Amino acid sequence: MYSSFQLAKKYIHYYFTAANGKGHGIHSPFVFNFVLDVLNNRKKIHPPANIEALRKELLQDDTALLIEDMGAGSRANTSTKRTVKEITKSAVKQKSMVNCYTGW
């Protein structure tokens, strides 16, 4: 097991030597453009302002829904009756996580 110092050293080394973070070595034009334009946000696209308003609205919605899950089911909530608020809490990414992944 690595110490915290060793992990930090390995991360810094990886950060400066990893090549695919900027799209180098990716053969598919679609994936290359996806990495540059979406993950690295090369075009400096900002999310619409109404996303946060919609997130707040969904987190306050107490509308009850009857869920008929045809798959493996939900680990977050096993009941068949859930509110929009409960589904939003477990399914929607937090603002800080969205900003982290897209660079906004």
N, C-alpha and C positions, 0 to 999 in steps of 0.2 A: 504494500500500500504506500502511496506517495504522500509526502508531507505537503502542507499548504504551499510552502516555498517551491517545492519541485513541481507541483501542479501549475503554479503561476508561471514558472519558468517555461514549462512545456506549452502552456497556452500562448505566451508571448512569442515563442519560437514558431508555433503553428500559425499565428496571426500574420507574421511577416513572411512566411514561406509558402502558405497555401496559395495555389494558383487559380482555382476555379471561382473564387469570390468575385472576380471581375469578368468572368466569362471565358477566359483563355482556356483552350482545349476542348470547348464544347462544340461538337460538330453540327448539331441540329440548329438551323437558323431560327426556328421558333423558340427553342430553349435558350439560345444565346440572347435573343432580344428580350425574352422574359426575364432573364437574370439581370440584364442591364436596365431595362425600362421599369420593371416592377419591383424586383428585390432590391436593386441598388438605387432606384428612383432617379435615373439619369435625367429624365425630363423635368424633374422638380414639380411633379404633379401633387397638388394638395387635395385632401379629401373634402367633399362638400360640407359646409357648416351644419347642415340639417341632420347629419348622422348622429351627433351628440344629442340633439333634441329628440330624435326618434328613440335613441337608447334610453333616455330619461322617461319618455312616455311609456315605453314597453315595461320598464322596471316598476311603474306605478299602476299598470293595468291588472285588475283583479278578475278579469273575465275567465270563467271556468271553461275548460275544454275537456272533452271526453277523448282520451287517447287510446287508439287501438293499434298497439305495436306488433307488427308482423315479424320483427327481427328478434334479436337476442334480448331486447329490452334495455331499459335505462338503468345505469348504476346510480345516477344522481337521485332518481325518484321512481319508486316501483309502483306507485298507485296508478290507476287508470284515469283518474280525474286530477287534472293539474291546471293551475292558473298560468296566464301568459307571463306573469311576473316570475314564477318558479322556473319556467322553461327558459326565459331570458337570462336569469342568473346563471344557469348551468351551460347555456349554449352560446351566448354572445361574448366575444373577447372584450376584455377591458380596454379602455382607451390607451393606457400605457403600453399594452402588449401590441396593439395595432401599430402604434408609433414606432415601437422597437423593430418590428419586422419590416416596415416599409420606409423607415427613415423620415417620417413626417413629423 
